[in-house]
Amino acid sequence: MQQAGRDAPAFGFLTTIDSAAHGLFGGYLVVDALGRPLEFHCTAPVKVSRAQQILYGPTLQGHLVGRQVGGALLAEGKATPAVVLTDSEAMLHVRPHTSLPVALVRRLDEGRPATGFAVGASVVNPHVDDAPRAAEIEARLVTLAEAVDLCEPFERIRAALDEAARH
């Protein structure tokens, strides 16, 4: 896939799927301002052992999703996105492992309290570390939301991960 131009903004989308048969997969899609793919990376499935469940306890999901999956995927990326969006609260645990701003995206109609800011049909909640940059993040996402529903790239990632799990 092509690289983003130096001045062209890029946007990252990071999510996971949990397959009962294979384990936890992560996917990272970087798009340009029109929603066209620049990069795509995915992980091999991560299976959790009983020992990990016991030792990590309630911190396991944040560790697996944020560090093992999300951190590894962001490290593979070549483009530097303006923001990394996720639809998984557990993926917010990636923030300590990156200098990139990270934000949670939800549809406005999901019935959750509308905290954060609305962009198109979505509500965006920056990670607490990125809250001071909320206005900057919002301004960048408004441009992307003119071309793409902010929740749609996650559907592309899941479809690609489903396809990878079949092979």
Residue pairs with C-beta under 8 A, 6 or more apart in sequence:
1 37
1 38
1 39
1 40
2 38
3 38
3 78
3 79
4 10
4 30
4 32
4 38
4 79
8 32
8 33
9 32
9 33
9 81
9 82
9 140
9 143
9 144
10 30
10 31
10 32
10 38
10 79
10 80
10 81
10 82
11 30
11 31
11 32
11 33
11 81
11 82
11 83
11 85
11 140
11 141
11 144
12 28
12 29
12 30
12 74
12 77
12 79
12 81
12 83
12 84
12 85
12 100
13 28
13 29
13 30
13 31
13 84
13 85
13 86
13 153
13 154
13 157
14 26
14 27
14 28
14 70
14 73
14 74
14 84
14 85
14 86
14 88
14 91
14 94
15 26
15 27
15 86
15 87
15 88
15 91
15 154
15 157
15 158
16 24
16 25
16 26
16 27
16 65
16 69
16 88
16 90
16 91
17 24
17 25
17 27
17 158
17 161
17 162
17 165
18 24
18 25
19 25
19 45
19 165
21 165
22 45
22 47
22 165
23 45
23 46
23 47
23 48
24 43
24 45
24 46
24 47
24 48
24 64
24 65
24 69
25 42
25 43
25 44
25 45
25 46
25 69
25 161
25 164
25 165
26 42
26 43
26 46
26 65
26 69
26 70
26 72
26 73
27 40
27 41
27 42
27 43
27 73
27 157
27 158
27 160
27 161
28 39
28 40
28 41
28 42
28 70
28 73
28 74
28 76
28 77
28 157
29 37
29 39
29 40
29 153
29 156
29 157
29 160
30 37
30 38
30 39
30 40
30 77
30 79
30 81
31 37
31 38
31 144
31 148
31 153
32 38
33 143
33 144
33 147
34 147
34 148
35 144
35 147
35 148
35 152
35 153
37 156
38 79
39 77
39 78
39 79
40 157
40 160
41 73
41 76
41 77
42 73
42 160
42 161
42 164
43 69
43 72
43 73
45 165
46 64
46 68
46 69
48 60
48 64
52 60
53 60
56 63
61 90
62 90
62 93
63 93
64 90
65 88
65 90
65 91
65 93
65 94
66 90
66 91
66 92
66 93
66 94
66 95
66 96
66 97
67 93
67 94
67 97
69 91
70 86
70 91
70 93
70 94
70 97
71 94
71 97
71 98
74 84
74 94
74 97
74 98
74 100
80 100
81 100
82 101
82 137
82 140
83 100
83 101
83 102
83 103
83 137
83 140
83 141
84 94
84 98
84 100
84 101
84 102
84 103
85 102
85 103
85 104
85 105
85 124
85 150
85 153
86 92
86 94
86 102
86 103
86 104
86 105
87 104
87 105
87 106
87 151
87 154
88 104
89 104
91 102
91 104
92 102
92 104
92 127
94 102
95 102
95 127
95 129
95 130
101 126
101 127
101 130
101 133
101 137
102 126
102 127
102 129
102 130
103 116
103 124
103 125
103 126
103 127
103 130
103 137
104 116
104 124
104 125
104 127
105 122
105 123
105 124
105 125
105 150
105 151
105 154
106 112
106 122
106 123
106 125
106 151
107 121
107 122
107 123
107 151
108 114
108 118
108 121
108 122
108 123
109 121
112 123
114 123
115 123
115 125
116 123
116 124
116 125
116 126
116 134
117 123
117 124
117 134
117 138
118 124
119 138
119 141
119 142
119 145
119 150
120 145
120 146
120 149
120 150
121 149
121 150
121 151
122 145
122 149
122 150
122 151
124 137
124 138
124 141
124 150
126 133
126 134
126 137
130 137
141 150
144 150
